[in-house]
């Protein structure tokens, strides 16, 4: 029986779907515009205060009927744009975890998400403009992430009638800790170039190269939060950061090269065939099973976007 798009969406982690775009770009050697802006998570939920008076001056949301390249949401000098993408990406950009160290909610942390929000049949283009009075703050890198979250939250409430709340629950988790011999990666050098690499969701770069029957996946200038959210596949359990590593890092992960009938196959999502424990071990880290308090984002109400 054919697998419907909705079934695929349910089974495929939302944050892994973001990384699939990067993998496709690498496999085809064609740049794909990424850049979902995941702000570093804070320990307090101040989004309401940030967003009380902040909103885009103009917003256009249109269903994409022509396919084309995917842009997973990126800031522009005067606004924000997205192309041919599911709207869950906007929600996961607007609302980030306030505890646990991750940069994006995992599947287990999002409750009540309708599958049309991640369906291939419901992809959208979005264009939003920032008011001239807010442009100087918008173009300040230290202010833009909070402004973006606030403006997206206002837009989602207006156009999708989105209502959410955060909650917590006790659940099995993995605590990510540093192994006995310490981490096997280095701190990034600010401003260092990485020719041939592609942007990662949330910042940093990604490249892949074959080497002696293996595929080397290089991550440059990424945080432990990005590692948790995007690289470590842990279905069924949330990973919580207990490493105390707060910088940006360069990491390399090795996996066997995929083959099909004796010839190299198209590149899969980076590290898709490795377990989270194997990835952590390569990096000098360890996942310890534990019980913990897990923050959830509950979708109370959402509708398809109102017409422009």
C-alpha positions, 0 to 999 in steps of 0.5 A: 500500500502506498505511504501517504504524505501525512503518514510520512509526516507523522513518522519523520521528526520535524527537526530531521525534516529540516536537516533533510533539506541540507542533505539534499543540497549536498547530494545534488551539489546545489545550494538550498537556502536554509536558515530557520532562525532558532534563537538560543533558548532562555530559561524564562518565557519572556516571549509575551513581553517581547511581542506585546507591541511587535508585529510585521507591517505587512504579511503575505501567506500563499499556498505554493502550487508550483513546487520549486526550491525550499527555503525553510524560513530566513531573515532578510534585511527588512523582513522574513521569507519562506518558500515551499515549506510546511507551516509547522516550521514557522511555529517551531521558529516562533516558539522555542524551548525555555528549558532543557538546552535544546534549540527546537521542540522534538516530536515528543514535545509538541502536542496536538499538531495537526498533520496538515501543518507538516504535509507535502500537500500544504506547503506555503510561501510567506513574505513579511515586512518589518516596519521602518520604525523597527528596522534599526533594531531588526538589523541588530543581530543581538535583538533580531532573534527575540523580535522575530519570535515575537513578530511570528507569534503575533502573525500566527495568532492573527492569520492562523488563529493559533493558540498555544500553551507550555506545559511540563510532564515527567517522562523518560529522557536522555541526559547528555553528558561529557564522557570520561575522556572528554569531548572529541571536538574543538571549539570553533574559530570565529570567522573561519571559512569552510569552502563547500559547506552549506548553512545549518538550520539555526546557524553554522555550516555542514559538509559531507565527504567520502573517505575510504568507504566512509562518509565524513559529516562535518559540522562547523560552528554549532552549539550543543543545543543544535547537536541535540535538536538536529543531529541526535535521533532519539525517537521516544525520548527528549535529550537534555543538555547536562554537558556545561558546554556553552560555546560553538564547536566543530565536529565530525561524525563518520558513518559507512558509505551507502551503496546501491548495487555496488555503486554509491547511493544518493546521500541520505540525511547525515547520520540517519543510519547511526544511533544517538548513542553511537553519535554521542560516543564518536564525539566523546559524549554519553547519553544516560537514561533518566527520568526528567521534567519535559517541557511541551508545547501544546497546540490548543487551536490552529486554522489554515491561514486566512486569505491575504 
